[in-house]
Every structure is written in C-alpha cells, then in structure tokens.
C-alpha cells in the first residue's frame, strides 16, 4: 500500500494527437494530456530483459508507477519520467473509489 508521502516523483502522461505536418496534412505526435498531465507518482523498477532481432540487441525494462486514481489513462498512452519514455502496458484498475492507480510500463520498446 502506497502512502501519499511516497508519491515523490514527478511524471508526465502523454497520448497521441494529430499535429500539422507543415505540408497541409496531419501527422501523429505525442503530446501531454489536456487535463493534468503532470502528476506525482511512486516509482518502482522491475525486471528487465534483452533480445536480439535482425542482428540488433534490444533491451527493455519494466517499471511500476503508482499515482492517484483517475479514469482517463489507458494502454495507448505513455509516461515520461526523468526524460525517458515508458510505454504503458497495463493499467490495474481497482474501481472508481480506489485511492490509487497502478500502471505497469515498459522502457526500451516502441508501441
């Protein structure tokens, strides 16, 4: 169980948005959520791994973020913490009355 004082890391939550590409079209780009993108979190490093694909080594790391509960976060989004991007892999919901929301995110891979 996380206590409020353990939410001691600042993270940003981002989602894809459409942005002008300069040529009259639109392109997808990451942008901070429109409502409260920067939140306090408890951060715990998890396991990591390495794989090789087409003579290229890929390293990944799982991290658990705990924030105050909110309903506008899903697995299409990402978290930015200390300048690094973490793709949200699972949002563990315990209901609308829960105080906290646990998010499992992965660094080192793309969506």
N, C-alpha and C positions, 0 to 999 in steps of 0.2 A: 504494500500500500504506500503510495506516494503522499507525502505531506506538502502543503503549499510552499514551505521554505525550500523544498528540493527542486522546485521549478526555477532553476538558476541559470539557464542557458537561453539566449535569445535566438529564435529560429524564424525563418520566413517561409510561408506556404505559397506555392505558385501553381498556376494552371495554364493550359494552352489558351491563347487568344489569337484572334486574327488581327494582323497588322498590315498596313500598306507596304507594298514592296518597292515603291518608287517608280514602277512601270505601269501603274493603273490597276494592278491586281492586288491580291491579298496573299499573305503567307502566314503560316502558324509560327507563333513565337511564345516563349514562356513569359509570364507576367505575374506580378504579385496579385493575390486575391483582392477584389474590390473592397471587401469588408474585413478589417482586422487581419492583415496578412502577417504581421509581426507579433509573435506570441512567446510567452515564457514556457520553457519545457524542461523536463528531466531527461537526460540523455544517457543511455547505457550501450556501450559497444557490445556487439555479439560476435558470432563466429564469422569466419571469412573463408575464402576458397580461391582456387586458381584453376583455370582450364586453358587448354590450347586449342585454337581453331585456326586452320589455314596458316600454320607456322607463326601464329601470333598468340602470346600469352595474355590472358585476361584475368585480372584479379578483382574479386568482389568482397564486400564487407557488409554484414547486416548490422543494423543499429535500431534500437528501440527508443522511440520518443514518446513521452507522456505529456499531454497538455490538458488544459481544462476542456471539458466536453463541449463539442459543437457539432452541428449536423451537416455542415457544408464541405466536408472533406471526404474524398474518395480516392480510389486506387489509380485514377488517371493523373493525379497531381504529383508534385514533388516538394521536398523540403530543402531549403538552403541553410546550412549550418556551418559557420566558420569558413565561408567562401566555397564550400563543397556541396555538390548536388547529390541528393538522396532520392531515388525513385520510390514512391510509396507502393509497397507490395501488398499490405494488408492493414485494414482499419478494424480494430477489435472493438466493436460496439457492445455496450452493456446496457443499453436503453437510454431514453431521453432524460431520466432522472439521475443517471450516474454523474459523479463529480468530475471524473477524468476520462480521457480518451487515449488509448494506447495505439500507437502506429508503428508498424514494422516496415522499415525502409532499407533499401539496398544502394550502396555506392559502387560505382565501377562498371555499371552496365547502363545501356540506354533502354528507353521504353519499347 
